[in-house]
Amino acid sequence: MASSVFKQMPQMDSRVISMEDFGGKVIRAPSLKRGKTEERITDRIKLEKVLGVTVSSNAALASDSNGTIAYPAG
């Protein structure tokens, strides 16, 4: 009985897909586009303020009026 089910299935089209099927254009994902220089994440994101710091040792933490924070590591 199973063999009759398989005989009724239509044949798959085995032709090769060519560039003409897409109008001659190559479609690329946005992340793969060539010639586009990627902007660094540090240029897109800026830290506005530090809400808090947790340290695991007895180390010192210093900051100046410009907002620069110094933490001696090691």
N, C-alpha and C positions, 0 to 999 in steps of 0.2 A: 504494500500500500504506500509506503514511503517513496518508492521509486516513481510512482505516478505524480506525486507532488513536485518532484524535481523536474520532471519532463515539462510541466506547465509553466515553469519560471521562464521569463524572457531572457534572451541572450544579452550579455553586457556589450556595450559598444567598446571595441578594443582599439579605436583610433588614437593616434598620438596627438596630444594637445600642443598647438603651436602658438607663436606670437600673434598670428592673425585672429585667433580666438579672443584676444584681449584688445583688439584694435591696434596692434603693433606697439603698445606701450608696456613698459616694465613697471609693475606695481611693487613698491617697497614699503616696508613698515617705517613709520616716522623715525624710529631709533636707528635705522640702517641707511638713512639718506646720506649721500656723499656730499662733500663740499661745505657742509654746515659745521662751523666750529662750535663746540659745546661750551657753554658758559660754565665757569667753575661755580661750585655750590657756595663758596665763600663770597662770591660776588652777588649772589641772589639772596642770601640769608644773613641778617645782622642781629647780634645779641643786643637787646635793649637794656636788660638789667639782670643781675644775679639775685635770685630769691633766697638762696641759702647754700651753705657748703657743709658737707660732712667729711671729717677726716678720721683716720683710724689711728693716728699717732699724736704726739704732743708737739707737733710742728707749728711754726708761726705762719700767719697769713697777713699780708700787707697790701694796702691799696693807696693810690694817689688821687688827686683831685680830678684827673682825666678819666678815672675809672679803670685804670690798669691794675690788675690783681697779680700779686707775686706770691707764689707758694713754693718753698724750697722742697724739692723732691729728693729722696734718697737718703 
